[in-house]
Amino acid sequence: MSFIVNVFHSATHLLDAVPELVHNPIQANTILPYALKRKAQEESNLASSAYSSFPRGVPPLWVALWTERHGTQRPMLDFVVAITNSNISTLPLFIFTPHQAALTTPDFLFPRIVRLIDVLTTVIHVSRVFAVFAPVEVTRLFANLWSWKTGIAGVETPYYRAVLATVTLDSLVSSLADPQSFRRNRPARMADLEEVVPQFKAFADHSVIYSMTLDQAREEACEHTRERKLWLCEVEPEGDGVRTIVSIVAATRNSGTHAFITKVFTPRRFRQRGYAKHLVAWVSKTLLVQLGYTAVSLYVDEENVGAAHTYTEVGYRGIRTHGIEAPAEEWEQIGFDPRMCDPGLGPPIL
């Protein structure tokens, strides 16, 4: 068995060489949107200045692995690994595979992940990898082999485990998106920031590893608002004409025909009132009908039963609820010993 491994420092070259990313936008949601944004920067000659927005100026890096096939058949893409950052923070190591879960057996995964890790340890500092996020079986084997190779142990409890759920116009319960006199759903405006920023921070604070300062929350909220990727629900809780923002939804990993909801948050005092459910339905309908996306996806935390019920009621498919087994694509994020990791370490070894 022979593998081809390429390291890409250019998103343009990556997307030219790996069309499977564009052909699988749902499964590639953690990699494709960042690559498309980076490609646009490269094409507009802004790539060098864009480095300054990355933590410690670390540029992105991608590694792709193919299996060679006999004769004139094109090599088969198996994995793409992304080492990237947002404007706010360093991101986990993301892994994409075009293969269905049933095909990713240990016998299939082991030699390929071993080869990927051999290459990764020559092009990045191993302490840069503070976590890995991918389909469950890929994450678990990668984490075990990475720890064996580097001596950096994985944390005992995964940071995050979720199912990947998707809604289309065929499954969306459109009636939930209907307007109501007591509730108003709309795109966020810059004038909303004073109310929205604390919700961004609170959302991050719920994470095991992704806390942010108020300044970082403001920067992220400004970016999403400016790019028209943030929506909100406002009501008059006291009936006195003063409107309050009671829920927010952000869809920020969008690519081509597919949109991805990345943030849903309702302050505790406004929960259990259906605000998030109706806002998610309204945003999903907006993305599908007005903006022309063919599908909208999101990750659903397996431990958040309430959220699972909410998204199922909206029409998202791929979630297990009420004891009913639904086809689920499970993803998991496993972290590595924080004492031995420095997510901002850079630049990459070249």
N, C-alpha and C positions, 0 to 999 in steps of 0.2 A: 504494500500500500504506500502510495507516494502522495505527498501534499505540496501545494504551492502556497507560500506565505508572502504577502506583500505588506509593507509599511507605508502608509500615506501621510504626508504632511500637508497635503492640499485637499480640501473638500471637493474641488472641481475634479481632480484626478480620481478621487474615491468614487464619486457618483458616476463618472464615465466608466470606471472599471467594474462597478457593482450595481447594475441596474435592478437587481433584486430588492434593493432598499426601497426604490420608488414603487416597485410592483407589490410590495408588502407593507403599506404604510401603517397598518394597525400594529403588526408585530414589530415594526421598526420605529415605533413612535418615540423611543428614547434616543434614537440616533439620527434619523432622517431630518427632522425639523432643524436641529442644530447644524447639520451638514449643509442644508439648503441656505440657511442664514449666512453661514460662513462662505459658501460659494458666492453669494451675492456681494459680500464684502470683497472677496478676491476679484470679482469681475469689475467692481467699481474702484479698484486700486486703493481700497481702504484697509487692506489686510494688515499692513504694518502698524497703522495707527490703532487698529482694533485690538492689538495685543495689549494695549495699555488698560483696556477694560477688564482683562482677565486677572484673577488674583495672582499677584507677583509676576505678571506678564508672561504666564506659561501658555504657549501656543497649543492648539489641539493636535491630536494624533489618533490615527486609526490603524488597526491591523486586521487584515482579511485573510481567511484560510479557505483554500479550495482542495478538493480531492481530484487527482488526475484520473482520467478515464481512458479506456483503450480506444485506439483508432483515432478518428477525426472528431470524436465527441468533445464538446466544450467541457473544460473542467467544471466540477460541481461545487458551487459555493456552499460552505458549511457554516461559517461564522464570520461576523464582523464585531470587533471589539473597539469601543470608543473611549478615549481618555480626553474628556472635554470639560469645559467650565461654563457656567452662566455668567452674566454680568455681575451677579451678587456673590457667588460662591463656587467652590470646587465641587464637581459632581462625582458620584460613584463611578466605578468602571461599569459600563453598560455593554451587554452582549446581545447581539441579534443572531437568530438562526432562522432560515426559511423553512426548516423541517418541522413537521408535525411532531407533537410530543410522543406519539406512539413509536416514532422512528428513532428517537434519541435515547436508545438503550445504553447501558454502561459500556458494552462492547463498541458501540459506535462513538460514544463521547470520549472515552479514555484516551486513545492515541491522539485525537485531534486537540483536546484541551492540553495535554502534555506538550504538544508541539507549540500551541499558542503561548503557553507560559514560558517555554524556553525562549521564544522570541521576545516576549514582553519584558523579561528580566534583562534583556540586553539594550532596550530602547527607553526604558523609564526607570526612575528610582523606585525600588520596591515599596518604600514607605509612602509613595503617592497613592497607593491603592488602599484606601481606608474602608471600602465597602464594594460589593459587587451586586448588581441587580440584573436578573435574567429569568427566563422560565425556571421553575423550581429545580428540576433535575440538573440543569446546566449550572445553576448557582451553587448547588451543594457539592457537586464534584469539583467545580473550579475552586471553591473555598478550601476543600480538603487538600487538593493538589498544590494550591498556592501556599498553604501553610507548610506543607511538607517541603516544598522547594525553597521557601524564603525563611522559614523558622518563625514567621509571624502568625500567631494563633488566631483563629476565628473566635468571635464572641460566642458565648454559650446560647444566647437567645437571639434569633433573627431580628433585625431591626424592623422588618416589614414583610408581611405576607398578604398577597392580594390576588383577586381574580380579575382578568381583563374582560370587561363587559362592553357591549356595543349596541347602539340604537340606530335604526334607519327609519325612514318615513313609514315603512310597512309596519313596524312594531311600536312606533311612538304613540302614546295615548294623548292625542292632541288636545282633548278636552281639558287636561290639566294645565295647559298653557293659556287657556282663555282668560282675558282680563277680568278683574274684579274691582268693584268700586273702592273697597277698603285697602287694596294692595296695588302697588304700581311697580312693574318691572321695567327696567330701562338700562341703556349703556351707562357706564360710569363717566363722570366728568371731573375735571381737575378740581372743581369746587367741592367735590365729595371727599377729598383726601383726608381731611381732619377726622372724619368718621371711619374711613376705609383703612387707613394705615394701622390703627390698633388691631383691627381684625386680621390683617396680614401677619402682624407679629404674633398674635394669639394662635393663628393657624400653625406657624412655624414652631411655636413653643410646645405644641402638642407632640411634635416629633421627638424621637429619641436623640437625634444628632443634628437636627437642622434648626437650631435657634437662630434668631437674627436680632440685630439692634433696631431701634426705631428708625434710625437713619437708613439702614438697609431696607427696612420695610417700606419706607417712603420712596426710595429709589425704585424698588420693584413695582410698587403700586403706580407710580408715575409712568413707568415704562409700559405696563399693561394698559393703562388708561389711554396713553398717547397712541398706542397701537390698536386701540379699540378691541381689546381682548378681555375686557372686564365688564361684568354686568352686575346689577344689584336689585334687591327688592326693598322698597321703602313703604312704611305704613305710618298711620297716626295712632300710636299706642294709647295716647291720652284723649284722643278725639278733640283736640284743641287746635287743629290745623298745623301743628308742628310735626313734620315728617322725620322719621328715624330710619336709618339703614339697618335692616334686620337680617340680611343674608347677602352673601356675595358668591359669585361663580366666575372663575377665570378659565379660558380655553386658550392655552398658549403654545401647545405643541401641534401646530397645524401644518399640513403639507398636502398640496395638490387637492385631491377630492376628499380628504379625510381630516377631521378635526378631533382634538383631544382635550377633554376637560381635566385640568390639573389642580384646581383648587375649588372646594366647596366649603363654606364656613358660615355658621350662624352663632352669634354670641349666646352663651348659656341661657340667659334670661328670656330669649326669644325662641327657644327650641320647643319641640313637640307641638308646634302650631301649623305645620305644613308649609312654612315659608320656603324652605330649601327645596322641597319636592316640586312646588309650583315654579320656582325660579329655574331649577334644572330643566324642567319640562319646557319652559318658555325659551331658555337659552338653546336647548337642543333643537327646538322647532326653528328658532331664528337661524341657527347654523345650517340646518337642512334646507329650509325653504328660501329664506332671504339671501343667504350667502352661498348657497348652491353646493354644499358638501353632501356627499352621498352617504356618509356614516359619521357618527360621533362616538367616541369611546372614552372610557375612564377606568381607573383602577379602583376596586372596591376592597377595602380592608376586610379580611375574613373575620376579624374579631368584632367588627362594627355591624351588629345584626340590624340595627335600626336603619343604617345607610343602605344595607343590602335590600331591605324591604322597600325603602323609598325608591331606589333606582329600578327595582323590578316593577313597581307600580307605574313608573314613568314609561317603561317599555324596554329597558336595557336587558339584553339577553346574555346568558353565560354565567348567571349567578345562582348559587344554591340557596333556596329559601323554603321555609315551611317543610323541611325534611325532604324536599323534592330534589332529585339529582338532575342538574342541568349540565350540559357540556361546558366544562370550565377550563379555561387556560390559566393555570396558576403560576404566579411569579413570586419570587422571594428575594429579599435583600439581606445579605449577611455581611456583618462588619468584621473588621480585624482589630486586634489589640490597639486601642488608642494610644497607649504608651509608646508604641513602636511605629506609629503612622504620623506623617506630616503631609496632609492633603495639599498644602500650598507649595510643596517642594518642587523646584524646577531650576532651570529648564530641563526638558527631557535629555537623556543621554543620546547623542547622535552618532 
